[in-house]
């Protein structure tokens, strides 16, 4: 069964408030088996329009787990902090087997 992924491009404008998002989202990530593959590490954009300076890739055991994490009450509560502290894009994608 293919894994699921969150691919996020984030521009944080309030780093202190963003910490509340990170702390609040961690229990949801743990519950759904998330593994961070890329987490705000240095990156280089080589093509296209800018998507924000912070890039995150999170792997989940399945696409269903990736969706369930995003839709969970725990993550929804944390997401409010992210929306207040940043702008960006989050994509949920199924991995190739």
C-alpha positions in Angstrom: 0.0 0.0 0.0 1.5 3.4 -1.0 2.5 5.8 1.8 0.9 9.3 2.1 2.7 12.6 2.2 2.1 16.1 3.3 4.1 18.6 1.2 4.1 22.1 2.6 5.5 25.4 1.6 5.2 27.9 4.4 6.1 31.6 5.0 6.2 32.2 8.8 5.5 35.9 9.7 5.2 35.3 13.5 7.8 32.8 14.7 6.7 33.0 18.3 3.1 32.1 17.5 4.2 29.5 15.1 5.8 27.6 18.0 2.3 27.1 19.4 1.3 25.4 16.1 4.4 23.1 16.2 3.7 22.1 19.8 0.0 21.6 19.2 0.4 19.5 16.0 3.0 17.1 17.4 0.5 14.8 19.2 -1.5 14.4 15.9 1.7 13.6 14.0 2.6 11.0 16.6 -0.9 9.5 16.6 -0.9 9.0 12.8 2.7 7.7 12.5 4.2 10.8 10.8 7.9 10.9 9.9 9.5 14.2 8.9 11.6 13.8 5.8 12.2 17.6 5.3 11.5 20.0 8.1 12.5 23.6 7.3 16.0 22.7 6.4 18.0 24.8 3.9 16.7 24.4 0.4 17.3 25.9 -3.0 14.6 26.9 -5.5 15.8 26.1 -9.0 12.6 26.8 -11.0 9.3 28.5 -10.8 7.6 31.1 -8.6 8.5 31.3 -4.9 6.4 29.2 -2.6 7.8 30.4 0.7 11.1 29.9 2.4 10.1 27.0 4.7 9.5 23.6 3.1 8.3 20.5 4.9 7.7 16.9 3.7 6.0 14.5 6.1 5.6 10.8 5.4 2.6 8.8 6.8 2.1 5.0 6.7 -0.8 5.4 4.2 -2.7 8.2 2.3 -5.6 7.5 4.7 -3.4 8.3 7.7 -2.2 11.5 6.0 -5.8 12.6 5.5 -7.0 11.5 8.9 -4.2 13.5 10.6 -5.1 16.6 8.7 -8.8 16.2 9.5 -8.3 15.3 13.2 -9.6 17.5 16.0 -6.0 17.7 17.4 -4.5 19.0 14.2 -7.5 21.3 13.5 -6.9 23.0 16.8 -3.2 23.4 16.1 -3.9 24.6 12.5 -5.5 27.7 13.9 -2.1 28.8 15.3 -0.4 28.1 11.9 -3.0 30.1 10.0 -2.5 33.1 12.4 1.3 32.9 12.2 2.0 32.0 8.6 0.8 31.7 5.0 1.4 28.8 2.7 0.3 25.7 0.8 -0.2 22.2 2.0 -0.7 19.3 -0.4 -1.6 15.7 0.6 -0.2 13.2 -2.0 -0.1 9.5 -2.4 3.4 8.1 -2.8 4.5 5.8 -5.6 5.0 2.2 -4.7 
